[in-house]
Amino acid sequence: MIIGFIGLGVMGEPMATNLVNAAAQEVVVFDQRPEPVARLVAGGATAAASVAEVGERAEVIMLSLPGGDQLAEVVAGPQGLLSVDVDGKLIVDHTTAPVALARELAQQVWEQGAEYCDAPIARTRQAARDGTLSIMVGGSHAAFNRLEPLLKPVASDVTHCGEVGAGQATKLLNNMMLFQNVRALAEAHAIASKLGEGLDLELDLDIVFGVIADASGGSFALRNHGMKAMFVDTYPDEAFSTVYALKDLGYALELAAEVGVDAAGAEGTKALMEATRDAGFDQEYFPVMRRLL
Protein backbone atom coordinates (compact mmCIF):
# COMPACT_ATOMS: atom_id res chain seq x y z
CA MET A 1 0.00 0.00 0.00
CA ILE A 2 1.09 3.55 -0.71
CA ILE A 3 0.11 6.28 1.73
CA GLY A 4 0.16 9.90 0.60
CA PHE A 5 0.73 12.75 3.04
CA ILE A 6 0.06 16.36 2.09
CA GLY A 7 1.02 19.16 4.49
CA LEU A 8 4.27 18.80 6.43
CA GLY A 9 3.87 21.51 9.04
CA VAL A 10 4.35 21.47 12.80
CA MET A 11 2.13 18.39 13.23
CA GLY A 12 2.16 16.95 9.73
CA GLU A 13 5.90 16.44 9.43
CA PRO A 14 6.30 14.34 12.59
CA MET A 15 3.17 12.36 11.70
CA ALA A 16 4.55 11.58 8.25
CA THR A 17 7.94 10.79 9.77
CA ASN A 18 6.38 8.21 12.07
CA LEU A 19 4.57 6.63 9.13
CA VAL A 20 7.86 6.37 7.25
CA ASN A 21 9.67 4.97 10.28
CA ALA A 22 7.00 2.29 10.69
CA ALA A 23 8.26 0.90 7.36
CA ALA A 24 4.93 -0.84 6.77
CA GLN A 25 4.24 0.90 3.46
CA GLU A 26 5.62 3.45 1.02
CA VAL A 27 4.87 7.07 1.93
CA VAL A 28 4.60 9.74 -0.78
CA VAL A 29 4.77 13.32 0.53
CA PHE A 30 4.06 16.82 -0.73
CA ASP A 31 4.40 20.29 0.75
CA GLN A 32 4.85 23.71 -0.83
CA ARG A 33 8.06 24.13 1.19
CA PRO A 34 11.03 22.05 0.03
CA GLU A 35 12.73 21.75 3.45
CA PRO A 36 10.33 19.33 5.17
CA VAL A 37 10.01 17.31 1.96
CA ALA A 38 13.79 16.94 1.84
CA ARG A 39 13.89 15.79 5.47
CA LEU A 40 11.20 13.17 4.83
CA VAL A 41 12.91 11.94 1.68
CA ALA A 42 16.19 11.61 3.58
CA GLY A 43 14.32 9.37 6.00
CA GLY A 44 12.89 7.11 3.32
CA ALA A 45 9.81 8.84 1.90
CA THR A 46 9.18 9.58 -1.78
CA ALA A 47 8.53 13.13 -2.95
CA ALA A 48 5.62 14.10 -5.20
CA ALA A 49 5.69 17.19 -7.37
CA SER A 50 2.05 18.15 -6.76
CA VAL A 51 -1.13 17.41 -4.88
CA ALA A 52 -2.53 15.72 -7.97
CA GLU A 53 0.48 13.38 -8.16
CA VAL A 54 -0.14 12.26 -4.60
CA GLY A 55 -3.75 11.60 -5.55
CA GLU A 56 -2.68 9.53 -8.53
CA ARG A 57 -0.09 7.43 -6.68
CA ALA A 58 -1.48 6.84 -3.20
CA GLU A 59 -4.31 4.59 -2.08
CA VAL A 60 -4.82 6.41 1.21
CA ILE A 61 -4.21 10.17 1.25
CA MET A 62 -3.74 12.02 4.54
CA LEU A 63 -3.97 15.81 4.79
CA SER A 64 -2.63 18.11 7.53
CA LEU A 65 -3.30 21.68 6.42
CA PRO A 66 -3.58 25.13 8.04
CA GLY A 67 -7.37 25.46 7.78
CA GLY A 68 -10.58 25.15 5.85
CA ASP A 69 -9.58 27.32 2.87
CA GLN A 70 -6.48 25.25 2.19
CA LEU A 71 -8.42 22.02 2.72
CA ALA A 72 -11.06 22.98 0.16
CA GLU A 73 -8.36 23.89 -2.38
CA VAL A 74 -6.37 20.68 -1.89
CA VAL A 75 -9.40 18.41 -2.13
CA ALA A 76 -11.68 20.14 -4.62
CA GLY A 77 -9.62 22.90 -6.26
CA PRO A 78 -8.65 22.91 -9.96
CA GLN A 79 -5.37 21.09 -9.22
CA GLY A 80 -6.70 19.20 -6.22
CA LEU A 81 -7.21 15.55 -5.45
CA LEU A 82 -10.55 15.38 -7.23
CA SER A 83 -8.90 16.53 -10.46
CA VAL A 84 -7.57 12.96 -10.82
CA ASP A 85 -9.18 9.52 -10.59
CA VAL A 86 -9.66 8.71 -6.89
CA ASP A 87 -12.08 5.82 -7.30
CA GLY A 88 -11.66 3.35 -4.43
CA LYS A 89 -9.27 5.57 -2.49
CA LEU A 90 -9.56 6.95 1.04
CA ILE A 91 -9.01 10.65 1.75
CA VAL A 92 -8.31 11.45 5.41
CA ASP A 93 -8.37 15.02 6.67
CA HIS A 94 -6.32 15.71 9.81
CA THR A 95 -6.89 19.46 9.44
CA THR A 96 -9.13 21.27 11.92
CA ALA A 97 -11.89 22.62 9.70
CA PRO A 98 -15.59 23.56 9.79
CA VAL A 99 -18.06 20.71 10.16
CA ALA A 100 -20.09 21.92 7.18
CA LEU A 101 -17.00 21.90 4.97
CA ALA A 102 -16.14 18.33 5.98
CA ARG A 103 -19.61 17.17 5.00
CA GLU A 104 -19.55 19.11 1.74
CA LEU A 105 -16.16 17.71 0.70
CA ALA A 106 -17.16 14.20 1.74
CA GLN A 107 -20.15 14.37 -0.61
CA GLN A 108 -17.92 15.40 -3.52
CA VAL A 109 -15.46 12.62 -2.71
CA TRP A 110 -18.23 10.02 -2.50
CA GLU A 111 -19.56 11.11 -5.89
CA GLN A 112 -16.18 10.18 -7.35
CA GLY A 113 -16.19 6.71 -5.81
CA ALA A 114 -13.82 7.36 -2.91
CA GLU A 115 -14.20 7.40 0.89
CA TYR A 116 -13.66 10.39 3.18
CA CYS A 117 -12.87 10.68 6.88
CA ASP A 118 -12.47 13.82 8.92
CA ALA A 119 -9.81 12.87 11.49
CA PRO A 120 -8.54 15.95 13.35
CA ILE A 121 -5.81 15.53 15.94
CA ALA A 122 -5.35 16.60 19.53
CA ARG A 123 -2.42 16.86 21.96
CA THR A 124 0.93 18.57 21.60
CA ARG A 125 3.70 18.84 19.07
CA GLN A 126 5.74 16.45 21.27
CA ALA A 127 2.89 13.94 21.11
CA ALA A 128 3.06 14.17 17.31
CA ARG A 129 6.76 13.35 17.51
CA ASP A 130 6.18 10.51 19.97
CA GLY A 131 3.30 9.01 18.01
CA THR A 132 0.88 9.49 20.92
CA LEU A 133 -1.69 11.81 19.39
CA SER A 134 -5.42 11.51 19.98
CA ILE A 135 -7.32 11.29 16.71
CA MET A 136 -11.09 11.67 16.51
CA VAL A 137 -12.59 10.23 13.34
CA GLY A 138 -15.81 10.94 11.47
CA GLY A 139 -16.78 8.58 8.68
CA SER A 140 -18.47 5.31 7.82
CA HIS A 141 -17.67 2.17 9.79
CA ALA A 142 -16.03 0.69 6.68
CA ALA A 143 -13.81 3.74 6.19
CA PHE A 144 -12.85 3.80 9.87
CA ASN A 145 -11.95 0.10 9.85
CA ARG A 146 -9.75 0.73 6.83
CA LEU A 147 -8.07 3.74 8.44
CA GLU A 148 -7.58 2.69 12.07
CA PRO A 149 -4.64 0.26 11.63
CA LEU A 150 -2.79 2.82 9.50
CA LEU A 151 -2.84 5.33 12.37
CA LYS A 152 -1.03 3.12 14.89
CA PRO A 153 2.38 4.78 14.21
CA VAL A 154 1.00 8.27 14.86
CA ALA A 155 -1.61 7.95 17.61
CA SER A 156 -2.14 6.14 20.88
CA ASP A 157 -5.86 6.94 20.89
CA VAL A 158 -8.04 6.66 17.78
CA THR A 159 -11.79 7.04 18.31
CA HIS A 160 -14.64 6.64 15.85
CA CYS A 161 -16.89 9.55 16.83
CA GLY A 162 -19.64 8.99 14.26
CA GLU A 163 -20.44 9.96 10.69
CA VAL A 164 -18.50 12.51 8.67
CA GLY A 165 -18.35 15.78 10.59
CA ALA A 166 -18.36 14.12 14.01
CA GLY A 167 -14.57 14.18 14.21
CA GLN A 168 -14.44 17.89 13.48
CA ALA A 169 -17.25 18.66 15.91
CA THR A 170 -15.46 16.76 18.68
CA LYS A 171 -12.16 18.50 17.98
CA LEU A 172 -13.71 21.97 17.86
CA LEU A 173 -15.44 21.44 21.19
CA ASN A 174 -12.20 20.11 22.67
CA ASN A 175 -10.29 23.19 21.55
CA MET A 176 -13.02 25.59 22.65
CA MET A 177 -12.83 24.11 26.15
CA LEU A 178 -9.01 24.11 26.11
CA PHE A 179 -8.78 27.77 25.14
CA GLN A 180 -11.14 28.80 27.92
CA ASN A 181 -9.16 26.68 30.38
CA VAL A 182 -5.94 28.40 29.31
CA ARG A 183 -7.59 31.80 29.74
CA ALA A 184 -8.66 30.78 33.27
CA LEU A 185 -5.07 29.73 34.01
CA ALA A 186 -3.76 33.04 32.68
CA GLU A 187 -6.16 34.96 34.91
CA ALA A 188 -5.36 32.84 37.98
CA HIS A 189 -1.61 33.24 37.45
CA ALA A 190 -1.95 37.00 36.95
CA ILE A 191 -3.93 37.33 40.19
CA ALA A 192 -1.49 35.17 42.15
CA SER A 193 1.45 37.13 40.78
CA LYS A 194 0.01 40.49 41.86
CA LEU A 195 -1.05 39.60 45.39
CA GLY A 196 2.31 40.75 46.73
CA GLU A 197 1.65 44.24 45.37
CA GLY A 198 -2.03 44.54 46.13
CA LEU A 199 -2.40 42.69 49.47
CA ASP A 200 1.20 42.29 50.62
CA LEU A 201 0.73 38.52 50.30
CA GLU A 202 3.72 36.89 48.66
CA LEU A 203 2.92 33.44 47.24
CA ASP A 204 5.25 30.71 46.05
CA LEU A 205 3.61 30.14 42.70
CA ASP A 206 5.22 26.71 42.28
CA ILE A 207 3.50 25.60 45.48
CA VAL A 208 0.18 27.23 44.59
CA PHE A 209 -0.13 25.70 41.16
CA GLY A 210 1.41 22.42 42.25
CA VAL A 211 -1.42 22.08 44.76
CA ILE A 212 -3.99 23.06 42.15
CA ALA A 213 -2.56 20.53 39.71
CA ASP A 214 -3.36 17.77 42.19
CA ALA A 215 -6.72 19.24 43.21
CA SER A 216 -9.99 19.78 41.39
CA GLY A 217 -8.51 22.61 39.32
CA GLY A 218 -5.89 20.32 37.80
CA SER A 219 -5.94 19.73 34.04
CA PHE A 220 -3.93 18.87 30.96
CA ALA A 221 -3.86 22.59 30.20
CA LEU A 222 -2.33 23.40 33.60
CA ARG A 223 0.36 20.73 33.31
CA ASN A 224 1.29 21.66 29.76
CA HIS A 225 0.18 25.10 28.59
CA GLY A 226 0.48 26.55 32.09
CA MET A 227 3.60 25.03 33.61
CA LYS A 228 5.58 24.69 30.37
CA ALA A 229 4.68 28.02 28.79
CA MET A 230 2.76 30.67 30.76
CA PHE A 231 4.42 30.20 34.13
CA VAL A 232 7.93 30.37 32.64
CA ASP A 233 6.90 33.05 30.10
CA THR A 234 8.17 31.02 27.14
CA TYR A 235 6.14 30.90 23.95
CA PRO A 236 8.00 29.22 21.09
CA ASP A 237 7.38 29.88 17.43
CA GLU A 238 6.23 26.94 15.31
CA ALA A 239 3.88 25.85 18.06
CA PHE A 240 0.08 26.26 18.12
CA SER A 241 0.00 29.98 17.43
CA THR A 242 -2.53 32.63 18.40
CA VAL A 243 -3.78 32.94 14.81
CA TYR A 244 -4.35 29.19 14.53
CA ALA A 245 -6.12 29.13 17.88
CA LEU A 246 -8.35 31.98 16.73
CA LYS A 247 -9.17 30.05 13.58
CA ASP A 248 -10.27 27.00 15.53
CA LEU A 249 -12.22 29.05 18.05
CA GLY A 250 -13.95 30.84 15.21
CA TYR A 251 -15.04 27.51 13.73
CA ALA A 252 -16.38 26.44 17.14
CA LEU A 253 -18.35 29.67 17.51
CA GLU A 254 -19.78 29.22 14.01
CA LEU A 255 -20.98 25.80 15.12
CA ALA A 256 -22.51 27.31 18.27
CA ALA A 257 -24.34 29.92 16.19
CA GLU A 258 -25.68 27.27 13.81
CA VAL A 259 -27.38 25.46 16.70
CA GLY A 260 -28.44 28.61 18.58
CA VAL A 261 -26.12 28.41 21.59
CA ASP A 262 -24.80 31.61 23.19
CA ALA A 263 -21.22 30.56 23.98
CA ALA A 264 -20.37 33.63 26.03
CA GLY A 265 -17.27 32.14 27.63
CA ALA A 266 -15.81 31.27 24.26
CA GLU A 267 -16.67 34.74 22.93
CA GLY A 268 -14.78 36.34 25.83
CA THR A 269 -11.77 34.14 25.18
CA LYS A 270 -11.90 35.06 21.49
CA ALA A 271 -11.80 38.76 22.41
CA LEU A 272 -8.68 38.21 24.55
CA MET A 273 -7.05 36.22 21.73
CA GLU A 274 -7.83 38.96 19.25
CA ALA A 275 -6.25 41.51 21.58
CA THR A 276 -3.22 39.21 21.88
CA ARG A 277 -2.94 39.00 18.10
CA ASP A 278 -3.32 42.76 17.73
CA ALA A 279 -0.57 43.31 20.32
CA GLY A 280 1.87 41.59 17.95
CA PHE A 281 1.78 38.06 19.38
CA ASP A 282 0.02 36.50 16.41
CA GLN A 283 2.71 33.88 15.70
CA GLU A 284 3.60 33.01 19.31
CA TYR A 285 2.24 29.95 21.10
CA PHE A 286 -1.31 30.96 22.05
CA PRO A 287 -0.88 30.85 25.89
CA VAL A 288 1.02 34.13 25.35
CA MET A 289 -2.39 35.70 26.09
CA ARG A 290 -1.07 35.68 29.68
CA ARG A 291 1.08 38.71 28.86
CA LEU A 292 -1.98 40.89 28.25
CA LEU A 293 -3.19 40.29 31.82
N, C-alpha and C positions, 0 to 999 in steps of 0.2 A: 504493500500500500504506500502511496505517496501522500503526505500531508503538506498542504500549503499554508504558509503563515504570512499575513500581510499586516504590517505595522509593527516596527521594532523599536518602540519607545521605552519608557521607564519600566513598564510591566511586560510589554510584548517581547522585548529582547531576552530577558531571562526565561520567560515561558518557552520561547522557541529554542533557546539553548538547552533547556531541560529535555525537550522533545528530541533534539539531536543527540544528546548524551545518552538517552535511553536506548538508542541504536536499534529500535524495533522496526523502524521504517525510514524511508528517505524523506527528508524535509526540504521543501522548496520555499525560499523566502524572498520577500520584496519589501522595500521601503524606499521612499524618495531620497533618503540620505544614504550615501555610500558607506559611511563608517560602520554602522551596525551590521550592514550586509556583509562587509568584509570580515568582521569578527565572527559572524555565524559561519561563513564559508571556511574560514580558517579552522573552525571546530568540526567541520564535516557536512555542513549544509550545502545546498545547491542554490545559486542565485537565479532569479528570474528577471527579465528585463522590463516587465510590466505586470499590472494587475491581471490583464487578460491572459498572459502566459501562465500565471499561477492557476487561473481558472481552467485552462486547457490541460495542464499537466497533472494537477492534483485531484484526488478522489474526495478528500475532506479538506475544506478550506477554512482556516481560522483567521479571524480579523480582530485586531486590537488597535483601535483608532481613537483620535482625540474626542470625537463627538458625533452627533447625529448628522450634521452636514457632510462630514467626510464619509460616514457610513453609507449614506444614500448615494454618494458619488461612486464609491468603490463597488457597491453592489449593482446599482441600476443606472449609473451614468453611461455616457456614450462609449467610454473605453473600459467599462466595468465588467464585473463577472458575468452579467447576463448578456453581454455582447458576444459571448462564445457559448458553445454547447455545454450545458451543465447537467444534462439529463442523467439521473441516477446519483448525482453527487450530493454532498452534505455541506452546507454553508453554516458556519458557527460564528456568531458575533459575540466577542468578549468585550466590546465597547459598552460604555454606559450611555444609553440613548433613550429617547422617548418611547413609551409603550406603544403609542399609535404608529410610530415609524416602524417598530419591529413587526407589527401585525401587517402593515402595508407591504413591507419588503418581503415578508414571508409569503404573502399571496402571490406576488410577482414571481418568486422563486418556485413555488408550487406549480404555477402555470407553465413553467419550463421543465417540469419533470424532476425537480430536485427537492431536497428536504432543507429545512431551515430551523435552527435553534438560536434563541437569544440566550447567551450564557455569560452574563457579566461576572466580574470577579470582585472579591473582597479580601481584605487584609493588606499587609504592607509590602513595600518594595522588597524587603528582606524575605518575606514569605514567598514572593515570586521567585527569588533566587534559590530558596530552599525547597521549592516545590510543595509548599504547604498552604497554598491559596484555598479559599472557599469559593466554589463556583456554584451559582444558582441558575438552573437551566429551565427554559420554557420551550416546549416542543412536544411532538407526539411521543408516545411510548416507544415506538419503533426507532425514531430518530435518537431518543435518549439512550436506548440500549446500544445503538451503534456508536454513540459518542463516548459514553462513560468510560470504557476501558482505555480509550486514547488519552484521557485526561489524567491518568494515574501518575505520569511523571511531573505534572504541574500542580496538582491539588491533592490535599489530604481529605477534603470534604467536597463532595459533588452531590448536589441535591436536585431531584426533579421537582420543580415547584408547580408545574401544571402546563397548560397549553402555551403556545407562543405569546409572549408578552408578560407571562408570570415571572420569568427570571428578571426582566427589567423592573417590574413593579417591586419585587422583593429587594433588589439592589437599591432602588431609589429611596425606599422607605428606610433601609439600613443606613444609607448615607445621610438622610434627613435627620435621623435620630443621632447619628454620630456627630454631625456638625453642631447640633444643639447641645450635646454633651460637652464638646470641646469649648463652646462658648461659656457654659456653666463653669467649667474648670478655669477658664481665663478670668472670669469674674471672681471666683473664689480665691484664686491666687493673687489677684490684684488687691482684694480686700485684706487678705492675710499679710501681704507685703506692706500695707500702709498703716496697720494697726499701731506700729511703733511711733508713727508721726501723729496720728489722730488721737490715740488713747493711751499713749506711753506704755503699750503692751507689746514687748518684743517676743515674737514667736520663732521657734526653730521650724522652718518650713519643711525640712526633711521629716521631722517627727510628725507634724500636722498631717501632711499628705501621705505619709507612711501609715498612720492610723486610719485615715480615710480609705486608703487602698484595701485595707483588710476589714473595713466596716461596710455598711450598706451603701455608702457613696462610691465604693470601688467599682472600677470598670476597665475594659480594654483601653478606652480612650485615656483614662488616667495613667495607666501603666505605660502607654506608648506615646500618645500625642502630648500628654502632660509632662511626664517625668523625663522623656527623651528629647523634648523640643521646648515647650513653653517654660518649664522650670529652670532650664539651663540657657534659655534665650538663644537657641540655635535652630535655624530654619534653612535647611539646605536647599539649593536649587536642584532641579531634576527630581523633586519629590512631588507629592500631590499638591499642586499649587493653588493659590487663591482663585485664579481664574477658572481652573478645572472644577474646584469645589463649587464655585458659583454656578457653573454650567449644570452640574448634577442637581444642585438645590433648586435651580430654576425648573428643571424637568419635573422634580418632585412636586413643586408648587403648581405646575401646570396640571399634574395628575389630580392634586387636591381640588383645583378649580373645576375640573371636569366632573367631579363627583359631588361638588357643592360643600366641601369642607373648608372652614376658615382655620387655616393652619397658622395661627398668630405667632406661635413660638418660632416656627420656621421663617416667617416673614421678618421677625426681629433679627434673627441670625443672619438672614440675607442682607439686611441693612448694614449690619456691622461688617460683613464681608465686603460689601460694596465700598464702605468707607476705608477698609483696609486696602483694597485695590486702588482706590483713588489716592491714597497716601503714598503710593509707589511700591507697594508690596505685592504686586500682582503675580510675580513669578516665584515668590518665596512659598515654602511649605505653609499650608493654610492656617495652622495654629498660630502663625505670626499675628493673628488678630489680637492676641494678648497685648501687643505693644500699644494698641490704641486705647487700652484701659488704664 
